[in-house]
Amino acid sequence: MGSVFKAESMPISIFIVLATLAIAFGVMLYFKNKNNALDNAHRDLVGYYLECIEHHRVACAARENGLNSYSFISYNLKESLLDQSIV
């Protein structure tokens, strides 16, 4: 009975192991780069949404300040005292 690995088959098995490791390493690098690209895209999108939220927050605050300074009672009184001949 001899060894499972023969002297002539050893270089082929080493080549197969090294090729498998190289392919696995290449696949890992591919998916790592793909994951980094997705992370960057997500970070950019979140930044864009945060800018939009801040812009709308400022716009809402400006509208609220305008509404708070507006006197609805005096405006409605002036409107009701106008001659409405169309009606």
C-alpha positions in Angstrom: 0.0 0.0 0.0 1.3 3.3 -1.0 0.6 6.9 0.0 -2.6 8.5 -1.2 -0.6 11.3 -2.8 1.8 10.1 -5.4 4.9 12.1 -6.2 3.7 12.9 -9.7 0.2 14.1 -8.6 1.5 16.4 -5.9 2.2 19.4 -8.2 -1.2 19.1 -9.8 -3.0 19.1 -6.4 -0.9 22.1 -5.2 -1.9 23.9 -8.4 -5.5 23.1 -7.8 -5.4 24.4 -4.2 -3.5 27.6 -5.3 -5.9 28.2 -8.1 -8.9 27.7 -5.8 -7.4 30.1 -3.3 -6.7 32.7 -6.0 -10.3 32.4 -7.3 -11.7 32.8 -3.8 -9.5 35.8 -3.1 -10.6 37.4 -6.4 -14.3 36.8 -5.6 -13.7 38.3 -2.1 -12.1 41.4 -3.6 -14.9 41.8 -6.1 -17.6 41.7 -3.5 -15.6 44.0 -1.2 -15.4 46.6 -3.9 -19.0 46.1 -4.8 -20.0 46.6 -1.1 -17.8 49.7 -0.8 -19.5 51.2 -3.9 -22.9 50.5 -2.4 -21.9 52.1 0.9 -20.7 55.2 -0.9 -23.9 55.4 -2.9 -26.0 55.0 0.3 -23.9 57.6 2.1 -24.4 60.1 -0.8 -28.2 59.4 -0.9 -28.5 59.9 2.9 -26.6 63.1 2.6 -28.9 64.3 -0.1 -32.0 63.5 1.9 -30.6 65.2 5.0 -30.0 68.4 2.9 -33.5 68.2 1.5 -34.9 67.8 5.1 -32.9 70.8 6.3 -34.1 72.9 3.3 -37.7 72.0 4.0 -37.3 72.7 7.7 -36.0 76.2 6.9 -38.9 76.8 4.5 -41.5 75.6 7.0 -40.0 77.8 9.7 -40.2 80.8 7.3 -43.8 80.1 6.5 -44.7 79.6 10.1 -43.0 83.0 10.9 -45.0 84.6 8.1 -48.3 83.1 9.4 -47.5 84.1 13.0 -46.9 87.7 11.9 -50.1 87.8 9.8 -53.2 89.2 11.4 -56.2 87.1 10.2 -58.7 89.0 12.2 -57.8 92.5 10.7 -57.6 91.0 7.2 -61.0 89.3 7.5 -62.5 92.6 8.8 -61.1 94.6 5.9 -62.3 91.9 3.5 -65.8 91.9 5.0 -66.1 95.7 4.8 -65.4 95.8 1.1 -68.3 96.3 -1.3 -69.2 93.0 -2.8 -71.4 94.1 -5.7 -70.8 90.9 -7.7 -72.6 88.7 -5.2 
